[in-house]
Amino acid sequence: MEDLKWLLRRCGLPILVIAGVFCWGKMHAEKQKVAEEVWEPPVEIENSEAETEEVEDVETSIDSAYWFIPQASDNLLSEEEKEQLQSTVLSAAESVREIYKDIVIADAPSYSSGINEFTNEQRKAVVEQLGRSGLVSVEEDSAMQNHEAIEVFYADYLNGQDSMVTVFEVHRDGLIGAVTYIYRNGRLQTYYIGVRWKEGGMPEIQGTSVSNVAEIKLTEKGYFIYAYEYVIAHARLRPYWRIEPLPEDCRELTEKYISGLSYVNYNVLVTNWDSSNVEDILMPCMYEDIYRIYTGENLKTEGWKIPAEEYEKIMTTYFPVSVEQLREHCEYDESSNSYEYEMIYASPYPPFGEVVDYTKNADGTITLIVDGGWPDYNSDLAFRNTVVIQPFEDGTFRYLSNSIDEIELELPPIARTKG
């Protein structure tokens, strides 16, 4: 089971757990076009003939789990080269073992329980220590270390010169994945090595895979985007790395004001609005994300009801709306003085926004310039938002307006259901 979870995570597949049971949708053995599984914006995408493979009668074993990885029939690397890479990866893992020696990693069942969980600080420490050793290393909340090596690899690729580069990713749970990108004889592949931790911080190889890559792209903004030859159903169409970091101030503004919002579930980011037409963005499902922004916690309800006092306090803080507007548009129930809870159903790999510039205005508001990236469709600038926010002294803030321009892609259809 643990190996299976690692393999799914490696492929970008979502893991759904209900009542402690690992759940799978019905699988079938037919090959389907990616376009039949995931909506594509009306823009020409290279490798449009990429197919999706699915497998029937999946079992939770390491052998069957490998069906979920697009395995190449032949390897660009020799056995000696693969052994050398595994040795290098283990040596790198051993160089950070002190950080792991008292840590419980969920995917290492040999661990005893009750020690510590892997923290953000420890994850960053691993990335930085690997970086000091000259390795390309990254985790989701830190700048990539030694990203210049990827730029060299991409330049070699453009020049038709054989090349390789290895990226070490430290996952949230502390597991390490090392993916080597290979360009040789005009072909692209990845060789992936998963590292897990035994008790006492001893690393071991958890698994490997070899996958053909159809295309790679390094954007001007510093996104390295690539596509596998075959794409697993429901997995990301194009994995990516942001190799050049955002400026620290833009990263902090993104985290505080933008990263908690969705481009696909409601209309805050995809509608031109201000206080004069704020009703256009009022949808019951948006409360879940706004609650998380306000509290830092996931919303929990009793009987699918949210007390009106709580709902109205949060929503009138974060938007220029009145109680009357909320009660008209957000499914207020007068008999129980509450609002109906409308769950957000996660959309796989939607666009995301990042602040690339900002202006602090004389009236205390801040104007954010937000680029909407959508790596699944080869774009790091699908849309551009201008978002005005008003910070308050207690740390809360209010979204005052939004405007959006389509740059490289059209907005996703779910965003057009209102407005």
Secondary structure as the mmCIF struct_conf table of DSSP 4:
data_model
#
loop_
_struct_conf.conf_type_id
_struct_conf.id
_struct_conf.beg_label_comp_id
_struct_conf.beg_label_asym_id
_struct_conf.beg_label_seq_id
_struct_conf.end_label_comp_id
_struct_conf.end_label_asym_id
_struct_conf.end_label_seq_id
HELX_RH_AL_P HELX_RH_AL_P1 GLU A 2 ARG A 10
TURN_TY1_P TURN_TY1_P1 CYS A 11 GLY A 12
STRN STRN1 VAL A 17 ILE A 18
TURN_TY1_P TURN_TY1_P2 ALA A 19 GLY A 20
STRN STRN2 VAL A 21 PHE A 22
HELX_LH_PP_P HELX_LH_PP_P1 GLY A 25 MET A 27
STRN STRN3 GLN A 32 LYS A 33
HELX_RH_AL_P HELX_RH_AL_P2 VAL A 34 GLU A 37
BEND BEND1 VAL A 38 VAL A 38
BEND BEND2 PRO A 42 VAL A 43
BEND BEND3 GLU A 46 GLU A 46
TURN_TY1_P TURN_TY1_P3 SER A 48 GLU A 49
STRN STRN4 GLU A 51 GLU A 53
BEND BEND4 GLU A 56 ASP A 57
BEND BEND5 THR A 60 SER A 61
HELX_RH_AL_P HELX_RH_AL_P3 ILE A 62 ALA A 65
HELX_RH_3T_P HELX_RH_3T_P1 TYR A 66 PHE A 68
BEND BEND6 ILE A 69 ILE A 69
BEND BEND7 SER A 73 ASP A 74
BEND BEND8 LEU A 76 LEU A 77
HELX_RH_AL_P HELX_RH_AL_P4 GLU A 79 GLU A 94
TURN_TY1_P TURN_TY1_P4 SER A 95 VAL A 96
HELX_RH_AL_P HELX_RH_AL_P5 ARG A 97 TYR A 100
TURN_TY1_P TURN_TY1_P5 LYS A 101 ASP A 102
STRN STRN5 ILE A 103 ILE A 103
TURN_TY1_P TURN_TY1_P6 ALA A 106 ASP A 107
TURN_TY1_P TURN_TY1_P7 PRO A 109 SER A 110
BEND BEND9 TYR A 111 TYR A 111
HELX_LH_PP_P HELX_LH_PP_P2 SER A 112 SER A 112
BEND BEND10 SER A 113 ILE A 115
STRN STRN6 ASN A 116 ASN A 116
HELX_LH_PP_P HELX_LH_PP_P3 GLU A 117 THR A 119
HELX_RH_AL_P HELX_RH_AL_P6 ASN A 120 ARG A 132
TURN_TY1_P TURN_TY1_P8 SER A 133 GLY A 134
STRN STRN7 VAL A 136 VAL A 138
TURN_TY1_P TURN_TY1_P9 GLU A 140 ASP A 141
BEND BEND11 SER A 142 SER A 142
HELX_LH_PP_P HELX_LH_PP_P4 ALA A 143 MET A 144
STRN STRN8 GLN A 145 GLN A 145
TURN_TY1_P TURN_TY1_P10 ASN A 146 HIS A 147
HELX_RH_AL_P HELX_RH_AL_P7 GLU A 148 LEU A 158
TURN_TY1_P TURN_TY1_P11 ASN A 159 GLY A 160
STRN STRN9 SER A 163 VAL A 170
TURN_TY1_P TURN_TY1_P12 ARG A 172 ASP A 173
BEND BEND12 GLY A 174 GLY A 174
STRN STRN10 ILE A 176 ARG A 184
TURN_TY1_P TURN_TY1_P13 ASN A 185 GLY A 186
STRN STRN11 ARG A 187 LYS A 198
TURN_TY1_P TURN_TY1_P14 GLU A 199 GLY A 201
STRN STRN12 MET A 202 LEU A 218
TURN_TY1_P TURN_TY1_P15 GLU A 220 LYS A 221
BEND BEND13 GLY A 222 GLY A 222
STRN STRN13 TYR A 223 TYR A 228
BEND BEND14 GLU A 229 GLU A 229
STRN STRN14 TYR A 230 ILE A 232
TURN_TY1_P TURN_TY1_P16 ALA A 233 HIS A 234
BEND BEND15 ALA A 235 ALA A 235
BEND BEND16 LEU A 237 ARG A 238
STRN STRN15 TYR A 240 ARG A 242
BEND BEND17 GLU A 244 GLU A 244
HELX_LH_PP_P HELX_LH_PP_P5 PRO A 245 PRO A 247
HELX_RH_AL_P HELX_RH_AL_P8 GLU A 248 LEU A 253
HELX_RH_PI_P HELX_RH_PI_P1 THR A 254 ILE A 258
TURN_TY1_P TURN_TY1_P17 SER A 259 GLY A 260
BEND BEND18 TYR A 263 ASN A 267
TURN_TY1_P TURN_TY1_P18 VAL A 268 VAL A 270
BEND BEND19 THR A 271 THR A 271
STRN STRN16 TRP A 273 TRP A 273
HELX_RH_3T_P HELX_RH_3T_P2 SER A 275 ILE A 281
TURN_TY1_P TURN_TY1_P19 PRO A 284 CYS A 285
HELX_RH_AL_P HELX_RH_AL_P9 MET A 286 THR A 295
BEND BEND20 GLY A 296 GLU A 297
STRN STRN17 GLU A 302 GLU A 302
TURN_TY1_P TURN_TY1_P20 GLY A 303 TRP A 304
STRN STRN18 LYS A 305 PRO A 307
HELX_RH_AL_P HELX_RH_AL_P10 ALA A 308 TYR A 318
BEND BEND21 PHE A 319 PRO A 320
HELX_RH_AL_P HELX_RH_AL_P11 VAL A 323 HIS A 329
TURN_TY1_P TURN_TY1_P21 CYS A 330 GLU A 331
STRN STRN19 TYR A 332 ASP A 333
TURN_TY1_P TURN_TY1_P22 GLU A 334 ASN A 337
STRN STRN20 SER A 338 GLU A 340
HELX_LH_PP_P HELX_LH_PP_P6 MET A 343 SER A 347
BEND BEND22 PRO A 348 TYR A 349
STRN STRN21 PHE A 352 LYS A 360
TURN_TY1_P TURN_TY1_P23 ALA A 362 ASP A 363
BEND BEND23 GLY A 364 GLY A 364
STRN STRN22 ILE A 366 TRP A 374
HELX_RH_3T_P HELX_RH_3T_P3 PRO A 375 TYR A 377
TURN_TY1_P TURN_TY1_P24 ASN A 378 ASN A 378
STRN STRN23 SER A 379 PRO A 391
TURN_TY1_P TURN_TY1_P25 GLU A 393 ASP A 394
BEND BEND24 GLY A 395 GLY A 395
STRN STRN24 PHE A 397 GLU A 406
BEND BEND25 ILE A 407 LEU A 409
HELX_LH_PP_P HELX_LH_PP_P7 GLU A 410 PRO A 412
HELX_RH_3T_P HELX_RH_3T_P4 PRO A 413 ARG A 416
BEND BEND26 THR A 417 THR A 417
#
